[in-house]
Amino acid sequence: MKLPVLSGMQVTKAFEKIGYQIDHISGSHLILRNQQPPFKRLTVPKHREVAKGTLRAIIRQAGLTHDEFYELL
């Protein structure tokens, strides 16, 4: 399945649906933190387009499959 072209804010909104919230902003990156244990942190670039490899890595770090991520969109 092909990954869609998403902005950093679209990626952030998808992860907010499963308990992640913006913890802080560092330069041009959003630092998300999960509100339930184990309190994982994700770094999402605040760009107009998130590179496909970067998006794959973020999805993997969150412990999701591509299909699970698609359901959040």
N, C-alpha and C positions, 0 to 999 in steps of 0.2 A: 504494500500500500504506500502511496506517495505522500510525503509530508506536505501540508499546506504552507503557504508563505504567510507568516504571522508577524505582527509587531510585538514588541516587548510587553505592551499593555494588554494585548489580547492573550498572550501566554499567561500573564499575571492573573487576569480575570478567570481563566480556566482553572488555575491552581487554587484560587480563592474558593472555588466550589468544593474543594476537598480539605479545607481547613488551613490553608496557607494565608498569611497576611503579610503586608509590607512591614518589615522590621525597621529598615532604614534605607536611605539612598546613599550610595558611595560613588561620586562622580556620575558617570552615565550608566550605572548599574543599580538595579533594584535588588535588595536583599530580602528574600521572603523567608518566613519562619513558620513552621507548622505549630499549631496551637495545642496539639495532642502529643503525648510522648511517642516517639523519641525526640521530638522537637527538631526535626531535620531543617537545615537551611539550604536554600537554593539561591543562586545568583543568576538573575535574568538581565541581559543587556537591554537598556531602555532605548532601543533603536527602532527605526521604522520597519526594518525587516531583520528578523533573527535568522542567522545562517542555519542551514539545515543540519549541519554537523553539531552546532551548538544546541539546537533544539533537541536533537537525539540524545545528547549528553544530559541535558536538563531532565528529560523524561526518564532516562535511566537512573539518575540520581534520586528522583522522587520515588523510584520503585514501581513505576507504572509500565505497562506495555503500550505500544502505539495505539492499539484498539481502545484501551481504557482512556488514553488521552483524548482520542477523537470523540468519545462520548461526552467529555467535558466541554467541548467547543459548542 
